[in-house]
Amino acid sequence: MRTRNLLVLVLVGAMLALSACGGGGSKTLKVAILAPLSGNVATFGQSTRDGATLAIEEWNAKGGVLGKQIQPVVEDSQCNAEAAVSAANKVIDQDGVKFIIGEVCSSASIPISEVAMAKGVLQISPTSTNPSVTVGEDGKTKSLIFRACFIDPFQGQVAAKFALEDLKAKTAAVLLDQGNDYVRGLAEFFRDSFEAGGGKVVVWETYTGEDNDFSAILSKVKDANPDILYVPDYYSKVNLIAAQAREKGITATMMGGDGWDSEDLDRTVTDGAYFTNHYSGDDPRPIVQDWIKKYKDKYGSEPDALATLAYDAANILFTAMEKAGTDDPAKVAAAMEGMEFDVVSGHITYDSKHNPVKPAVILQIKDGEIHFVKTIAP
Ligand code: PHE
């Protein structure tokens, strides 16, 4: 009996030692989550962290990835280029991560992608929609950079199509922060599609990220009296612009993009407005309803698109790692390129530019609630 116990002990000890040094030497796999956790768009970062964390906990409960427990390394990359670059360097150089989930904002994800490519790290952005995240200035796809969302040429086209066909709009005013890659890109893609479809952009006015008084440009909107006021910025700016537009008596239907998705969007000043987004909680597919329940049980609120796409991005990454059978970023990237994923926000395959091909939804703010209007497929 005694010898048997001893034998069991020795065996268990050997197994523990093996698992501790197996597969490259460490028993955990570090994955960075880079997101804006403070500042103007803090709800984006919090949702992203929460969505990715839930996926990590689920994988760890099933035994982890490649037999290792996933250890998240979370950094506040603040939705801006400078903070994002130092966060990326920190997690790579100090923590030794080879995989980054993030950022949310395109202006932060684009510089992170440069760092990741230079250092051989795989990046998957859950929600950055600007084309330049995955494609370089030379037009070539960045081999290690992916995303879990559609891109803005499609998002702008969806908004323009809805304005023209469903709202029967003929004219639009577009206000944009020229220094923000996401906002400028989406504004341009909307304009191009709206005009290609026979509409006319009668006001095109820029502002900067520091501006908070929009009365001069809103006076031009008031004078032009367009059918649509398109403001493809993040919720904190949208709240200011929408409030000031109301004060001016502007009656145009407001529209925007995924950057409106926040529990802090002011639903009073944006009442009646529409925005394009990645996902709707009204989607009856079981995978969506299961996800909402899991998220609510853990966090006590409904997941927004940011939480959902972060969950999806983490699942895409871990599934590809399992398929590749290694944590070599280049091999994981090669596996990911050819795979199909059934995730909460839809069925994903990657095109040659590492962009998922998937539908968008139109949502409307009405009487303090967000209503699903329709889905528009590519
Ligand atoms: N698409 C935005 C960007 O690229 C980020 C975002 C996505 C914000 C989804 C809110 C919701 O900057």
Residues whose N, C-alpha, C, O or C-beta is under 5 A from the ligand:
A	BS01	LIG	V104 C105 S106 T127 S128 T129 N130 Y182 D258 G259 D261
